[in-house]
Amino acid sequence: MFFNSFHFAIFLPIVFALYWFVLNKSKTTQNALLIVASYYFYSCWDWRFLFLLVFSTLLDYFSAIQIEKSQDSHQRKMWLWLCISINLGFLGVFKYYNFFASSFADLARSFGFEATPILLKLILPVGISFYTFHGLSYIIDIYYKRIQSERNFVDYSLFVSYFPLLVAGPIERATHLLPQLKIKRDFNFEKAKEGIYQIIWGLVKKVVIADSCAVYANAIFDNYESMNSLSLILGAIYFAFQIYGDFSGYSDIALGTSKLFGIDLLKNFNYPYFSRDIAEFWRKWHISLSSWFRDYLYIPLGGSNGNTWFRVRNTFIIFLVSGFWHGANWTFIAWGLINALYFLPLLLLKRNRKNVDEFKLKIDFESMKIVFNIMVTFAITCFAWIFFRSKTIQDAYLYISRMFADLHFSSQYFKIERYNYELIYLLLFFIIIEWNNRTKIEPISGRYSGLKIGLCIAALLALGVYSDYKEFIYFQF
C-alpha cells in the first residue's frame, strides 16, 4: 500500500474515523487500533514479513528489560551486543549477503581463481533498515541509561510499527515518540488541518514533481549513450528533484498523516537545496538518518574530538556507512565517498559549522555570494547523485565522461515524445514556491489557504503522473 494509492485513500479515513469516533475512550484502545492498522498496512506488501517485524519488536522489548535489570556491566553489554548482532544479522542477510558474496567472487576471479558465489533468492523486506534503526536507537539509549525501558508492550509495539513511519521513516527516537504514545490523544482541529495541508503538499511533490522528473530522468539515464551534454546535465538535475520530491514528499505525507492522529514526528527535510555548503545540506537532508549516525556512530567514535586524523577518519566512516545503508551496491558507497570528500575541506578549515544561521537576500555583494554558494552546492550535489542513480560504477563513469566530452548543448527529442528542456519551467515554478515558503512547513497554510488547496488539487489532476505507477524510491532501502 502506497501513500499515493487509491488503497491508502480508503484506508486512512477508515482508521481516522475508528480512532476518533469509536475507539477513543483511552490511549490503550487508540494504540491497539493503530497497531492493527499498522500491521495491515505492512502486510499489504508481503504478510510473511510481519513475522520478522514482530520478532524484531519482541527482541528489542525483552533485551531492553534485561539490560535495565542487569546489575553486572558484562551482562548488560552481553545483552546489548546480542540484540545489536541479531538485528544487524537479519539486515545483513536480507540486504547485503548477495552483495558481499558477489564482490568476493569478483575479487577472487580477478586473481585468477574460479569462484561461483552461492546467492540467496530473498526479497528485501520493505522498511527493514528503518525499523531496525528504530529498535537499535532504543536499545542503545537503554544501555546508556538515557531512558527507562518501556514495560507496556502495546506502547512499544506501536513505537516500532507505527504505519506513517514504518517503511521509509523518519527514523524516530524513543525519547520523542514514546511519551506521545503513553497518553490519550484528544482531537485537535488545528493540528488535523496542518496535517491535511502537509499531506496535500507531499502529494504534489511526489505525483507532480518527483514522478514527472522520473519520466525524464529515466529516459536520460537509461539511454545515456545517445544523449548530448545538455540532456545529461538535465538528467542529473531531474533526478535531484525526483529524489527530493519523492522522499521529502513521502516525509510530508507521513508527518501530515501522523498529525491526523495527534502525534508529531521528527522533521526530516528543511529545504536542503537552498544550502550554502555541503555541511548545511547534510543538516537539512534526511535529518533523522543524519542525526542518528551522528548520535550513535560519529560521537561514540570520538566525533570532532582528537587530532585531525581522527576527525577525518570519523567523517569518512560516517559517510561511507551512510552510503552503504542506502543499498548493497558500489554506487552508493561511491556516493558516500564523494560526499565525504566534499565535506573534508570544511572540516579541515573548521568551516563546517559556518552556515547555521538563517539568511535573507538583498541587492548587495553578500547576497550574490550566498546565491553563488547555493548554486555550487546544488551542482556538486547533482554530480554525486549521478552515482546514486546509476546501476554500476562504470555506468556513472561513462555518463560523466560523455557529459564532459560531447559538448553539444542543443535541444533533444526523446522517445517519450518530449524535449529535454520541457520540465525546466515546472521546476523553476516549484523552486520559487519553495523559496518563498522556506520558513514554513508547507506553502498551503496562511492566507488564501482555500485557494492554494484548489490550485494543488488542480495541479494533481492536470500535471500528476498516473499512467506509469511509481512507488517511493526509499521503499527499496
Secondary structure per residue as TSV (DSSP state, phi and psi in degrees):
chain	resnum	aa	ss	phi	psi
A	1	M	-	360.0	123.5
A	2	F	-	-105.3	152.9
A	3	F	T	-61.0	-27.3
A	4	N	T	-101.0	31.5
A	5	S	S	-113.2	158.4
A	6	F	H	-64.6	-34.4
A	7	H	H	-57.1	-46.5
A	8	F	H	-68.8	-33.6
A	9	A	H	-63.6	-24.9
A	10	I	H	-88.6	-42.4
A	11	F	H	-60.3	-48.3
A	12	L	H	-62.1	-49.3
A	13	P	H	-61.4	-34.2
A	14	I	H	-65.8	-47.3
A	15	V	H	-64.1	-41.4
A	16	F	H	-58.8	-46.9
A	17	A	H	-65.0	-44.7
A	18	L	H	-63.9	-38.8
A	19	Y	H	-65.6	-43.4
A	20	W	H	-96.7	-23.1
A	21	F	H	-117.6	-11.6
A	22	V	T	-120.4	-51.3
A	23	L	S	-108.9	43.6
A	24	N	-	-101.7	15.9
A	25	K	S	-74.3	-32.3
A	26	S	-	-151.7	166.7
A	27	K	H	-69.8	-26.6
A	28	T	H	-64.9	-46.1
A	29	T	H	-68.4	-36.8
A	30	Q	H	-62.3	-47.0
A	31	N	H	-66.6	-39.9
A	32	A	H	-62.0	-41.8
A	33	L	H	-61.3	-44.3
A	34	L	H	-65.9	-32.3
A	35	I	H	-66.8	-47.0
A	36	V	H	-59.7	-45.5
A	37	A	H	-62.4	-39.8
A	38	S	H	-67.3	-41.8
A	39	Y	H	-66.3	-38.4
A	40	Y	H	-64.4	-44.8
A	41	F	H	-55.8	-45.7
A	42	Y	H	-71.3	-37.2
A	43	S	H	-67.6	-16.9
A	44	C	T	-65.8	-19.7
A	45	W	T	-83.8	-56.5
A	46	D	-	-162.8	109.2
A	47	W	G	-62.0	-23.7
A	48	R	G	-64.6	-29.7
A	49	F	G	-78.0	-4.5
A	50	L	H	-61.1	-34.4
A	51	F	H	-64.6	-37.1
A	52	L	H	-67.3	-41.3
A	53	L	H	-63.1	-45.0
A	54	V	H	-65.9	-41.2
A	55	F	H	-62.1	-44.4
A	56	S	H	-61.4	-39.3
A	57	T	H	-63.7	-47.3
A	58	L	H	-63.7	-42.5
A	59	L	H	-58.3	-50.5
A	60	D	H	-68.7	-37.3
A	61	Y	H	-62.2	-51.3
A	62	F	H	-74.7	-33.3
A	63	S	H	-63.7	-41.1
A	64	A	H	-62.1	-42.1
A	65	I	H	-64.7	-41.5
A	66	Q	H	-65.7	-39.1
A	67	I	H	-62.9	-42.8
A	68	E	H	-69.5	-37.4
A	69	K	H	-74.0	-29.8
A	70	S	-	-70.2	131.8
A	71	Q	-	-93.2	-24.2
A	72	D	S	-84.1	128.2
A	73	S	H	-64.2	-35.3
A	74	H	H	-67.3	-37.6
A	75	Q	H	-69.7	-39.5
A	76	R	H	-60.0	-45.2
A	77	K	H	-66.5	-36.3
A	78	M	H	-61.7	-45.4
A	79	W	H	-65.8	-38.2
A	80	L	H	-61.1	-52.1
A	81	W	H	-73.8	-27.1
A	82	L	H	-63.7	-46.3
A	83	C	H	-65.9	-45.5
A	84	I	H	-62.3	-43.3
A	85	S	H	-63.7	-43.0
A	86	I	H	-67.0	-44.5
A	87	N	H	-60.5	-50.7
A	88	L	H	-69.5	-26.5
A	89	G	H	-63.1	-48.1
A	90	F	H	-61.1	-44.6
A	91	L	H	-60.9	-42.0
A	92	G	I	-65.1	-43.1
A	93	V	I	-64.9	-49.7
A	94	F	I	-71.6	-36.3
A	95	K	I	-103.4	-32.3
A	96	Y	I	-121.3	-11.8
A	97	Y	H	-57.9	-51.4
A	98	N	H	-61.9	-34.7
A	99	F	H	-63.1	-48.5
A	100	F	H	-67.0	-40.9
A	101	A	H	-61.5	-46.2
A	102	S	H	-67.3	-39.5
A	103	S	H	-66.1	-41.9
A	104	F	H	-66.9	-36.1
A	105	A	H	-65.7	-42.5
A	106	D	H	-62.5	-40.0
A	107	L	H	-64.6	-42.6
A	108	A	H	-63.5	-42.6
A	109	R	H	-64.5	-32.0
A	110	S	H	-66.5	-20.5
A	111	F	T	-98.8	8.6
A	112	G	T	91.9	7.4
A	113	F	-	-92.7	146.6
A	114	E	-	-80.7	129.3
A	115	A	-	-146.8	122.9
A	116	T	-	-121.0	103.5
A	117	P	-	-68.3	145.9
A	118	I	-	-90.1	109.3
A	119	L	-	-101.5	147.8
A	120	L	-	-99.0	135.4
A	121	K	-	-91.7	80.4
A	122	L	-	-117.5	143.2
A	123	I	-	-90.0	132.6
A	124	L	-	-70.8	118.2
A	125	P	-	-60.8	126.8
A	126	V	T	-61.8	133.5
A	127	G	T	79.4	5.7
A	128	I	H	-63.1	-35.1
A	129	S	H	-66.7	-33.5
A	130	F	H	-76.7	-51.2
A	131	Y	H	-73.0	-23.1
A	132	T	H	-64.6	-43.3
A	133	F	H	-70.4	-30.8
A	134	H	H	-56.5	-52.1
A	135	G	H	-66.2	-38.8
A	136	L	H	-64.3	-41.6
A	137	S	H	-62.3	-38.1
A	138	Y	H	-64.6	-47.3
A	139	I	H	-63.0	-43.4
A	140	I	H	-66.2	-39.8
A	141	D	H	-63.8	-37.1
A	142	I	H	-64.5	-44.8
A	143	Y	H	-60.5	-41.5
A	144	Y	T	-88.0	9.1
A	145	K	T	60.0	33.8
A	146	R	S	-79.4	-28.6
A	147	I	S	-140.8	167.6
A	148	Q	-	-95.0	152.3
A	149	S	-	-65.9	147.5
A	150	E	-	-88.4	118.3
A	151	R	-	-90.1	-17.6
A	152	N	-	-83.7	109.3
A	153	F	H	-67.5	-32.3
A	154	V	H	-62.9	-46.7
A	155	D	H	-63.8	-42.8
A	156	Y	H	-68.6	-38.8
A	157	S	H	-59.9	-39.1
A	158	L	H	-68.7	-37.4
A	159	F	H	-56.0	-40.1
A	160	V	H	-80.0	-39.7
A	161	S	H	-106.0	3.2
A	162	Y	-	-50.1	117.7
A	163	F	H	-63.6	-31.3
A	164	P	H	-61.1	-29.8
A	165	L	H	-111.5	1.2
A	166	L	H	-62.9	-43.3
A	167	V	T	-101.1	-16.9
A	168	A	T	-151.8	28.5
A	169	G	-	78.6	-171.0
A	170	P	-	-65.2	156.0
A	171	I	-	-78.0	105.9
A	172	E	-	-83.7	162.9
A	173	R	-	-112.3	144.9
A	174	A	H	-61.2	-34.9
A	175	T	H	-64.7	-23.8
A	176	H	H	-97.9	-44.0
A	177	L	H	-88.5	-43.4
A	178	L	H	-58.1	-42.3
A	179	P	H	-58.4	-31.8
A	180	Q	H	-72.5	-29.2
A	181	L	H	-82.3	-11.6
A	182	K	T	-94.5	3.5
A	183	I	S	-126.7	153.1
A	184	K	-	-70.8	133.9
A	185	R	-	-95.0	133.7
A	186	D	-	-104.3	146.0
A	187	F	-	-64.6	130.9
A	188	N	-	-122.8	109.9
A	189	F	H	-61.8	-41.1
A	190	E	H	-64.5	-40.9
A	191	K	H	-66.8	-40.2
A	192	A	H	-63.0	-39.3
A	193	K	H	-64.7	-41.8
A	194	E	H	-58.9	-40.2
A	195	G	H	-62.7	-43.7
A	196	I	H	-62.8	-43.1
A	197	Y	H	-59.1	-43.7
A	198	Q	H	-68.3	-37.2
A	199	I	H	-62.7	-46.3
A	200	I	H	-62.2	-45.1
A	201	W	H	-67.5	-35.8
A	202	G	H	-62.5	-39.5
A	203	L	H	-65.6	-38.5
A	204	V	I	-61.3	-46.0
A	205	K	I	-63.0	-36.8
A	206	K	I	-77.6	-56.9
A	207	V	I	-80.1	-36.5
A	208	V	I	-88.6	-49.1
A	209	I	I	-85.5	-60.1
A	210	A	I	-63.0	-48.9
A	211	D	H	-71.9	-29.7
A	212	S	H	-67.0	-44.4
A	213	C	H	-63.7	-34.4
A	214	A	H	-61.4	-37.9
A	215	V	H	-59.1	-45.5
A	216	Y	H	-75.0	-45.1
A	217	A	H	-61.7	-42.2
A	218	N	H	-64.4	-41.4
A	219	A	H	-61.5	-34.9
A	220	I	H	-81.7	-50.2
A	221	F	H	-66.3	-35.0
A	222	D	T	-76.5	-14.2
A	223	N	T	-134.3	38.3
A	224	Y	G	-63.3	-23.1
A	225	E	G	-63.3	-27.1
A	226	S	G	-103.8	8.8
A	227	M	-	-95.4	148.4
A	228	N	-	-88.3	177.9
A	229	S	H	-60.8	-42.6
A	230	L	H	-60.9	-45.4
A	231	S	H	-63.1	-39.0
A	232	L	H	-68.8	-38.9
A	233	I	H	-64.2	-44.6
A	234	L	H	-65.3	-33.7
A	235	G	H	-59.9	-42.6
A	236	A	H	-65.3	-40.1
A	237	I	H	-66.2	-45.1
A	238	Y	H	-60.6	-40.9
A	239	F	H	-68.2	-35.2
A	240	A	H	-58.6	-42.1
A	241	F	H	-78.4	-28.6
A	242	Q	H	-62.5	-50.8
A	243	I	H	-70.8	-32.4
A	244	Y	H	-68.9	-49.6
A	245	G	H	-63.0	-36.1
A	246	D	H	-68.7	-52.8
A	247	F	H	-78.7	-43.8
A	248	S	H	-68.9	-31.3
A	249	G	H	-64.2	-43.9
A	250	Y	H	-58.8	-46.0
A	251	S	H	-62.3	-40.0
A	252	D	H	-61.6	-43.7
A	253	I	H	-65.8	-40.1
A	254	A	H	-62.7	-48.5
A	255	L	H	-65.2	-40.7
A	256	G	H	-66.2	-42.6
A	257	T	H	-61.2	-42.9
A	258	S	H	-64.2	-36.1
A	259	K	H	-63.0	-29.5
A	260	L	H	-62.5	-23.9
A	261	F	T	-103.4	12.0
A	262	G	T	77.4	21.8
A	263	I	-	-123.4	129.4
A	264	D	-	-95.1	134.2
A	265	L	-	-108.1	163.2
A	266	L	-	-67.3	140.6
A	267	K	-	-68.5	136.8
A	268	N	-	-111.8	-20.8
A	269	F	-	-140.4	144.9
A	270	N	S	-140.1	61.4
A	271	Y	-	51.6	60.8
A	272	P	G	-65.1	-27.2
A	273	Y	G	-76.9	1.6
A	274	F	G	-103.0	21.5
A	275	S	-	-79.0	147.9
A	276	R	S	-94.0	-12.9
A	277	D	S	-156.0	172.6
A	278	I	H	-69.8	-27.3
A	279	A	H	-66.1	-43.3
A	280	E	H	-65.3	-37.5
A	281	F	H	-56.5	-45.8
A	282	W	H	-75.8	-12.3
A	283	R	H	-83.5	-11.3
A	284	K	H	-118.5	-9.2
A	285	W	S	-106.8	130.5
A	286	H	S	42.1	58.9
A	287	I	H	-58.1	-39.4
A	288	S	H	-66.6	-34.9
A	289	L	H	-75.1	-44.4
A	290	S	H	-59.4	-43.9
A	291	S	H	-70.2	-31.5
A	292	W	H	-62.3	-50.1
A	293	F	H	-63.5	-35.6
A	294	R	I	-62.7	-48.1
A	295	D	I	-79.2	-33.0
A	296	Y	I	-109.6	-2.7
A	297	L	I	-133.1	-53.3
A	298	Y	I	-65.0	-51.0
A	299	I	T	-66.1	-44.1
A	300	P	T	-59.6	-29.1
A	301	L	T	-74.4	-11.3
A	302	G	T	122.1	-11.5
A	303	G	T	57.8	-132.4
A	304	S	T	-92.9	6.7
A	305	N	-	-79.6	166.3
A	306	G	S	86.5	-172.1
A	307	N	-	-79.6	178.5
A	308	T	H	-59.9	-40.9
A	309	W	H	-58.8	-43.8
A	310	F	H	-66.1	-38.8
A	311	R	H	-65.2	-41.8
A	312	V	H	-65.6	-44.7
A	313	R	H	-57.7	-48.0
A	314	N	H	-62.7	-39.0
A	315	T	H	-63.8	-45.6
A	316	F	H	-66.6	-37.6
A	317	I	H	-60.3	-46.2
A	318	I	H	-61.0	-48.0
A	319	F	H	-70.2	-37.8
A	320	L	H	-67.6	-42.0
A	321	V	H	-65.7	-39.3
A	322	S	H	-61.7	-42.6
A	323	G	H	-62.8	-44.7
A	324	F	H	-67.1	-31.8
A	325	W	H	-58.2	-33.9
A	326	H	H	-71.6	-24.3
A	327	G	-	172.4	160.0
A	328	A	S	-88.5	75.1
A	329	N	S	-155.7	142.2
A	330	W	H	-62.3	-22.5
A	331	T	H	-64.4	-37.4
A	332	F	H	-70.6	-37.2
A	333	I	H	-65.5	-41.1
A	334	A	H	-62.4	-39.6
A	335	W	H	-61.8	-43.1
A	336	G	H	-64.5	-41.1
A	337	L	H	-62.6	-42.9
A	338	I	H	-61.4	-42.8
A	339	N	H	-66.8	-33.4
A	340	A	H	-64.0	-41.0
A	341	L	H	-66.0	-37.0
A	342	Y	H	-61.4	-41.0
A	343	F	H	-75.1	-27.3
A	344	L	H	-56.1	-48.3
A	345	P	H	-59.6	-38.7
A	346	L	H	-63.3	-40.1
A	347	L	H	-66.0	-46.7
A	348	L	H	-67.4	-33.1
A	349	L	T	-90.5	2.2
A	350	K	T	56.8	43.7
A	351	R	-	-116.3	11.0
A	352	N	T	-73.0	-13.0
A	353	R	T	-113.0	21.0
A	354	K	S	-71.6	-48.3
A	355	N	-	-97.8	72.5
A	356	V	-	-111.1	-8.2
A	357	D	S	-93.1	161.1
A	358	E	-	-78.7	159.3
A	359	F	-	-141.7	156.2
A	360	K	-	-128.0	141.2
A	361	L	-	-89.6	139.4
A	362	K	-	-129.9	-179.6
A	363	I	S	-93.6	79.1
A	364	D	S	-154.5	174.8
A	365	F	H	-64.5	-39.2
A	366	E	H	-61.5	-39.9
A	367	S	H	-67.6	-38.6
A	368	M	H	-61.5	-38.5
A	369	K	H	-65.1	-40.3
A	370	I	H	-62.8	-46.4
A	371	V	H	-60.8	-42.9
A	372	F	H	-61.0	-44.4
A	373	N	H	-63.9	-38.6
A	374	I	H	-62.9	-44.4
A	375	M	H	-65.7	-40.1
A	376	V	H	-65.7	-44.1
A	377	T	H	-61.8	-41.3
A	378	F	H	-65.5	-39.9
A	379	A	H	-63.1	-46.1
A	380	I	H	-72.0	-27.8
A	381	T	H	-66.9	-42.5
A	382	C	H	-61.6	-39.6
A	383	F	H	-59.7	-44.2
A	384	A	H	-66.3	-34.9
A	385	W	H	-61.9	-24.7
A	386	I	H	-58.1	-42.4
A	387	F	H	-68.0	-39.5
A	388	F	H	-61.0	-40.7
A	389	R	H	-81.8	-29.3
A	390	S	S	-69.8	151.8
A	391	K	S	-76.5	-33.2
A	392	T	S	-139.3	165.3
A	393	I	H	-62.0	-38.5
A	394	Q	H	-63.2	-41.6
A	395	D	H	-60.2	-43.2
A	396	A	H	-62.8	-43.4
A	397	Y	H	-62.3	-45.7
A	398	L	H	-67.2	-37.5
A	399	Y	H	-59.5	-49.5
A	400	I	H	-68.5	-39.3
A	401	S	H	-60.6	-44.5
A	402	R	H	-69.0	-33.1
A	403	M	H	-61.5	-37.3
A	404	F	H	-94.4	-12.6
A	405	A	H	-98.7	-32.6
A	406	D	H	-67.8	-50.5
A	407	L	-	58.3	32.6
A	408	H	-	-108.4	126.5
A	409	F	-	-119.9	39.4
A	410	S	S	-96.3	166.1
A	411	S	-	-67.7	150.9
A	412	Q	-	-138.3	134.4
A	413	Y	B	-96.8	126.4
A	414	F	-	-93.1	167.0
A	415	K	T	-66.5	-20.5
A	416	I	T	-79.3	8.8
A	417	E	S	63.9	42.9
A	418	R	-	-142.0	151.3
A	419	Y	B	-82.0	155.2
A	420	N	T	-64.5	-24.2
A	421	Y	T	-97.7	-5.6
A	422	E	T	-60.3	-33.7
A	423	L	T	-78.6	-12.9
A	424	I	H	-56.9	-39.5
A	425	Y	H	-63.3	-41.4
A	426	L	H	-65.0	-41.6
A	427	L	H	-67.4	-38.0
A	428	L	H	-62.2	-41.2
A	429	F	H	-64.3	-41.5
A	430	F	H	-62.8	-43.0
A	431	I	H	-61.7	-41.5
A	432	I	H	-62.1	-43.8
A	433	I	H	-62.4	-46.4
A	434	E	H	-62.8	-42.8
A	435	W	H	-62.5	-45.0
A	436	N	H	-72.8	-13.1
A	437	N	T	-123.4	23.6
A	438	R	T	-71.7	-9.7
A	439	T	T	-93.9	0.4
A	440	K	S	-113.2	163.8
A	441	I	S	-69.1	-40.6
A	442	E	-	-152.4	161.7
A	443	P	S	-86.3	-0.8
A	444	I	S	-81.5	-40.0
A	445	S	S	-64.2	162.2
A	446	G	S	101.6	-152.6
A	447	R	T	-67.9	145.4
A	448	Y	T	59.1	35.1
A	449	S	H	-62.1	-36.4
A	450	G	H	-62.1	-43.9
A	451	L	H	-64.2	-41.1
A	452	K	H	-64.0	-39.7
A	453	I	H	-62.5	-42.7
A	454	G	H	-59.9	-42.2
A	455	L	H	-66.5	-39.0
A	456	C	H	-64.5	-43.7
A	457	I	H	-63.9	-40.2
A	458	A	H	-61.5	-41.7
A	459	A	H	-64.0	-41.1
A	460	L	H	-62.5	-39.1
A	461	L	H	-76.2	-39.8
A	462	A	H	-88.6	-34.5
A	463	L	H	-114.0	-9.6
A	464	G	-	-66.1	148.8
A	465	V	-	-100.6	114.8
A	466	Y	-	-124.5	-18.7
A	467	S	S	-65.9	-34.5
A	468	D	S	-115.2	95.2
A	469	Y	-	-62.7	130.0
A	470	K	-	-126.6	129.0
A	471	E	-	-81.9	170.5
A	472	F	-	-74.1	138.0
A	473	I	G	-58.1	-43.1
A	474	Y	G	-75.6	-2.8
A	475	F	G	-64.7	-26.5
A	476	Q	G	-77.2	-8.3
A	477	F	-	-99.7	360.0
